[in-house]
Amino acid sequence: MAKAHEKSIRELDGFLQKLQNPPAGTENYSLKLGFKDKDKSVVLTTDQMAPDVEFMWVYQIEASGDRFTALLGDRPEYIHNIKQGDRVAFEKADIFDWLYVENGKIKGNYTACPLLLSGPKEQLEQYREVYGIVCD
Protein backbone atom coordinates (compact mmCIF):
# COMPACT_ATOMS: atom_id res chain seq x y z
CA MET A 1 0.00 0.00 0.00
CA ALA A 2 2.89 2.37 0.77
CA LYS A 3 4.24 2.06 -2.79
CA ALA A 4 0.77 2.70 -4.24
CA HIS A 5 0.42 5.81 -2.07
CA GLU A 6 3.87 7.03 -3.15
CA LYS A 7 2.93 6.57 -6.82
CA SER A 8 -0.30 8.51 -6.38
CA ILE A 9 1.57 11.38 -4.71
CA ARG A 10 4.24 11.45 -7.46
CA GLU A 11 1.48 11.91 -10.04
CA LEU A 12 -0.77 14.16 -7.94
CA ASP A 13 0.23 17.44 -9.61
CA GLY A 14 -0.79 16.08 -13.02
CA PHE A 15 -4.16 15.06 -11.59
CA LEU A 16 -4.65 18.51 -10.03
CA GLN A 17 -3.87 20.20 -13.36
CA LYS A 18 -6.52 18.09 -15.07
CA LEU A 19 -8.96 18.82 -12.25
CA GLN A 20 -8.56 22.58 -12.84
CA ASN A 21 -9.08 22.26 -16.60
CA PRO A 22 -10.67 18.86 -17.33
CA PRO A 23 -9.86 17.54 -20.81
CA ALA A 24 -12.71 16.32 -22.99
CA GLY A 25 -13.71 12.76 -22.15
CA THR A 26 -12.77 13.02 -18.45
CA GLU A 27 -15.15 13.01 -15.49
CA ASN A 28 -15.72 11.85 -11.90
CA TYR A 29 -12.64 13.44 -10.35
CA SER A 30 -12.25 12.09 -6.80
CA LEU A 31 -9.71 12.09 -3.98
CA LYS A 32 -9.12 9.55 -1.22
CA LEU A 33 -8.59 10.90 2.30
CA GLY A 34 -7.96 9.18 5.64
CA PHE A 35 -10.45 10.16 8.37
CA LYS A 36 -10.24 9.61 12.11
CA ASP A 37 -12.73 10.61 14.83
CA LYS A 38 -11.45 13.18 17.31
CA ASP A 39 -13.74 14.57 19.99
CA LYS A 40 -16.86 15.66 18.08
CA SER A 41 -15.18 16.13 14.70
CA VAL A 42 -12.70 14.33 12.46
CA VAL A 43 -9.03 14.76 11.65
CA LEU A 44 -7.29 13.73 8.45
CA THR A 45 -4.24 11.50 8.16
CA THR A 46 -2.24 9.77 5.43
CA ASP A 47 -0.87 7.22 7.93
CA GLN A 48 -2.46 3.93 6.91
CA MET A 49 -1.01 2.28 10.04
CA ALA A 50 -2.72 4.70 12.45
CA PRO A 51 -5.47 3.06 14.51
CA ASP A 52 -9.12 3.71 13.68
CA VAL A 53 -8.47 5.37 10.30
CA GLU A 54 -11.07 5.01 7.57
CA PHE A 55 -10.07 5.89 4.01
CA MET A 56 -12.91 7.29 1.90
CA TRP A 57 -13.44 9.12 -1.38
CA VAL A 58 -14.53 12.73 -1.80
CA TYR A 59 -15.87 14.35 -4.97
CA GLN A 60 -17.13 17.70 -6.33
CA ILE A 61 -13.71 19.08 -5.47
CA GLU A 62 -13.16 22.83 -5.25
CA ALA A 63 -9.56 24.02 -5.17
CA SER A 64 -7.94 27.23 -3.97
CA GLY A 65 -4.17 26.82 -4.21
CA ASP A 66 -3.20 23.89 -1.98
CA ARG A 67 -6.50 24.03 -0.04
CA PHE A 68 -9.60 22.13 -1.08
CA THR A 69 -13.18 21.36 -0.18
CA ALA A 70 -15.19 18.39 -1.40
CA LEU A 71 -18.20 16.24 -0.57
CA LEU A 72 -17.76 12.91 1.20
CA GLY A 73 -18.89 10.25 -1.26
CA ASP A 74 -18.70 7.18 0.96
CA ARG A 75 -20.85 6.13 3.90
CA PRO A 76 -18.53 5.76 6.91
CA GLU A 77 -18.49 2.33 8.52
CA TYR A 78 -16.18 2.91 11.48
CA ILE A 79 -16.07 6.62 12.23
CA HIS A 80 -19.08 8.50 13.54
CA ASN A 81 -18.39 12.25 13.39
CA ILE A 82 -18.94 12.67 9.66
CA LYS A 83 -21.55 11.42 7.22
CA GLN A 84 -21.92 10.85 3.50
CA GLY A 85 -22.49 14.17 1.72
CA ASP A 86 -20.72 16.32 4.34
CA ARG A 87 -18.41 19.00 2.95
CA VAL A 88 -14.80 18.40 3.97
CA ALA A 89 -11.96 20.95 4.01
CA PHE A 90 -8.41 19.66 3.50
CA GLU A 91 -4.96 20.46 2.17
CA LYS A 92 -2.86 18.91 -0.56
CA ALA A 93 -0.74 17.11 2.06
CA ASP A 94 -3.88 15.26 3.26
CA ILE A 95 -4.48 13.53 -0.09
CA PHE A 96 -3.87 9.76 -0.07
CA ASP A 97 -4.93 8.79 -3.60
CA TRP A 98 -6.87 10.15 -6.58
CA LEU A 99 -8.87 8.98 -9.55
CA TYR A 100 -10.82 10.18 -12.53
CA VAL A 101 -12.53 8.48 -15.45
CA GLU A 102 -11.22 9.02 -18.98
CA ASN A 103 -13.29 7.64 -21.84
CA GLY A 104 -14.91 5.13 -19.50
CA LYS A 105 -11.66 3.89 -17.91
CA ILE A 106 -10.36 4.67 -14.43
CA LYS A 107 -7.09 6.57 -14.15
CA GLY A 108 -5.23 6.58 -10.84
CA ASN A 109 -6.81 4.70 -7.90
CA TYR A 110 -3.41 3.13 -7.26
CA THR A 111 -4.33 2.01 -3.75
CA ALA A 112 -6.84 -0.46 -5.24
CA CYS A 113 -3.99 -2.49 -6.73
CA PRO A 114 -2.59 -4.00 -3.51
CA LEU A 115 -6.09 -5.25 -2.70
CA LEU A 116 -6.70 -6.56 -6.22
CA LEU A 117 -3.28 -8.25 -6.40
CA SER A 118 -3.95 -10.10 -3.15
CA GLY A 119 -7.34 -11.36 -4.37
CA PRO A 120 -8.49 -13.78 -7.06
CA LYS A 121 -6.76 -13.39 -10.43
CA GLU A 122 -10.16 -13.36 -12.14
CA GLN A 123 -11.16 -10.26 -10.19
CA LEU A 124 -7.97 -8.48 -11.24
CA GLU A 125 -8.63 -9.38 -14.89
CA GLN A 126 -12.23 -8.19 -14.58
CA TYR A 127 -11.15 -4.81 -13.18
CA ARG A 128 -8.55 -4.47 -15.92
CA GLU A 129 -11.09 -5.24 -18.64
CA VAL A 130 -14.08 -3.30 -17.30
CA TYR A 131 -12.43 -0.34 -15.57
CA GLY A 132 -9.03 -0.16 -17.21
CA ILE A 133 -7.15 -0.51 -13.91
CA VAL A 134 -3.64 -1.75 -14.57
CA CYS A 135 -1.63 -2.95 -11.58
CA ASP A 136 2.17 -3.20 -11.89
N, C-alpha and C positions, 0 to 999 in steps of 0.2 A: 504494500500500500504506500510505503514511503516513496518508492521510486515513481509510482503513478502520480503522487502529489507533486513531486519535484518536476515531473514532465509538464503537468498542468500549469505550474507556476512559471516555468521557462517560456511557455507559449501564451501566457496570460495577456501580455501587451497586445499581441496580434488579435486575440479575442476582443479586447476592449476597443481596439480600433474599429473592428467590424460592428461592434455594438453601437458605436457612435454614428456610423454611416453604413447601415446594413446593405450589403450587395444584393442584387436581385437574386431570388431563389433561396434566400436565407430567412429563417424565422425561429421562433421559440428559444430565444436567448435566455439562458438560465445559469445561475451560480449555485455552488454547493457551499454551505457554511456549517460549522460545528457549533451547536447550541448547548448550553448548560444552565440549569436553574440556579439562581442565586437570589436569596431572599424572596422578594415578590416579582422579580424580573428575570431576565436571562443575560448571560454573558456569552461572548463568542470566543472560540478557540480553534486553532488548527492542529492541536495536539490530539492525534487519534488514540493515544494511550491514556489520556486523562480519564478518570472515572466519570461515569454518568453523562457522557457526551453523546448527543444525537446529531448526526449529520443529515441535513435536509436541503432541498432545493428551493431557491427563491426565483421569482420571475417578475416581469414588468419592471425592469431595472431602470432607475434614473441615476445618472452620474453627474457629479460636480467635482472635477479634478479626481483626487484619490478617495473621495467620499461618495457613498452610494445609499440609495434606499431601494427597497424591492418588497414584493408581497411574498409571504411564506406559502409555497405551493403544496407542501406535504402536511399531513395530519400527524402531529407528534404522538409517538407511542410511549415514550419514557419521561419526557419533561412536561411540566404542567403550567408553566408561566407564560406560555405563548400558544396561539392557536392558528390553524390554517387560515390564510387570508390576512393575518396581521401584517402591518407594514414594519419592516426591519431597517434600521440604520446601521451601516457598517463601513469599514475602510478596506482599501485594497489588500492590506496585510491580513485581513480576516478571511480572504477567499481561499477555499480548499480545492475546488475543481470548477470546471465550467463546461457548458455544452451549448450547441445550437444545431439546428437542422438545416442542411443545405441540399436542395433538390431531393428531399425525402430521406436523406441519410444523416445520421448523427455524427457530428464532429466534436472532438473532445471527449468528455465523460471518461477520462482515463482511469478513475478510481473504480469503475465497473470491471475493468480487466482482471485484477487479482481475484475477484469473486467468480468471474466467468471461467478463468483458467483453473480454479480449484473445483469446479463443478463438472457435470457431464459434458463430454466433447460435443454431443449433439446440440446442447444448449448454446455452446460457443459458436458452432456453425450456424445455428438459427439466427443468433444475434448478428453475425457477420452478414448473412444473406438479407435479412429483413431490414436491419437498422444501419448496416454499413460499419459497425464497430469492428475495428481491427486491433487485436491485442498482440503486442510484440512478444 
